Amino acid sequence: MGLLYYYWGRSVEAGNNLLLDEIHAPRAVLPLRMAPLVLLGTLLTHLFGGSAGREGTAVQMGGALADQLTRWFRLRPRDRTLLLIAGISAGFASVFGTPLAGAVFGLEVFLLGRLRYDAILPSFLAAACADWVTRAWGVGHTAYPQLPTPEHLSLLELGSAAGAGLVFGLTARLFVGATHLVSGFCKRWLAFEPLRPVLGGAVVALLVWALGTTDYIGLGVPVIVRAFAEPLPSYAFVLKLLLTALTLGAGFKGGEVTPLFFIGAALGNALFPVLPLPMPLLAGMGFVAVFAGAANTPLACIMMGLELFGQQGGIYIGLACVVSYLFSGHRGIYGAQMVGQSKHGLWARDQGRRLRDLR
């Protein structure tokens, strides 16, 4: 995989960040090879046990394929930007079966704190069509339970949801920091890029052998489902965070979102003994809220929570996502995100800058 990207994929190795950079400052049409390379890279990552997701693959394929229409229709930069946003929405919606969340994700992901309203119609149409095509193709999606909620909404429960959101946000920030730490270590000590996934893969394999279980590699969907129904080891989210940071930081391909779902659901499960909320509700809150903090997309994550778990837990999911977003700071899994509106007045100087320039 390292050799594949070293010789043929250097122009597209930035992945999702390349898409966001092109939205902010359109320069050149994305190479078509981005789609097959990221697909093959993700399949290899999962085949050999890497801890990674799949939304990055879908988003990059959607953006790269959509961008090819720029040449065919000779689109202006403004229209090309809308096309890229629609491609991102379509990719996200199709892989999770959440068209509303996919549409809002495309509008929200590239500019922290702001929405691109002129792209609303293309994003929603693309997300709805992509979801329809995926379902018509017979591709199934994981079914998650409808979340039970307390009979009466009290200040204690609202405070518990906000407190959980704070923990979710700090965990999102920890995930981002750990991934950047591994990536920086590899870049500093391994000058020859193809060796980075070799070393990272060896470390992941040794850790899995030492743990004696494969629960914490791959997508981890079975463990995510278990988090809604039974207690997990309290350290489960830490192991998933570590293995995912090693996998992605070493240069394997895939996405961060499904591992973040795992981390969040397992963390919510671990919070059950100390917070007066039902276990499935905490797992569902963590599922979307850790992602909200790491991706800086609270509205898309609230939509996803409603689509996956039903509206009855909406206030708890919404509060957890918003608090997580605020407490993750100006950090995120997408370094090309630009701060459109700072999360706090003390950070106003960050506006107009990309997250990767704030480290």
Secondary structure, 3 states (H helix, E strand, C coil): CHHHHHHHCCCCCCCHHHHHHHHHCCCCCCCCCHHHHHHHHHHHHHHCCCCCECHHHHHHHHHHHHHCHHHHHCCCHHHHHHHHHHHHHHHHHHHHCCHHHHHHHHHHCCEECCCCHHHHHHHHHHHHHHHHHHHHCCCCCCCCCCCCCCCCCCHHHHHHHHHHHHHHHHHHHHHHHHHHHHHHHHHHHCCCCCHHHHHHHHHHHHHHHHHCCCCCCCCCHHHHHHHCCCCCCCCHHHHHHHHHHHHHHCCCCCECHHHHHHHHHHHHHHHCCCCCCCHHHHHHHHHHHHHHHHHCCHHHHHHHHHHHHCHHHHHHHHHHHHHHHHHCCCCCCCCCCEECCCCCHHHHHHCCCEHHHCC
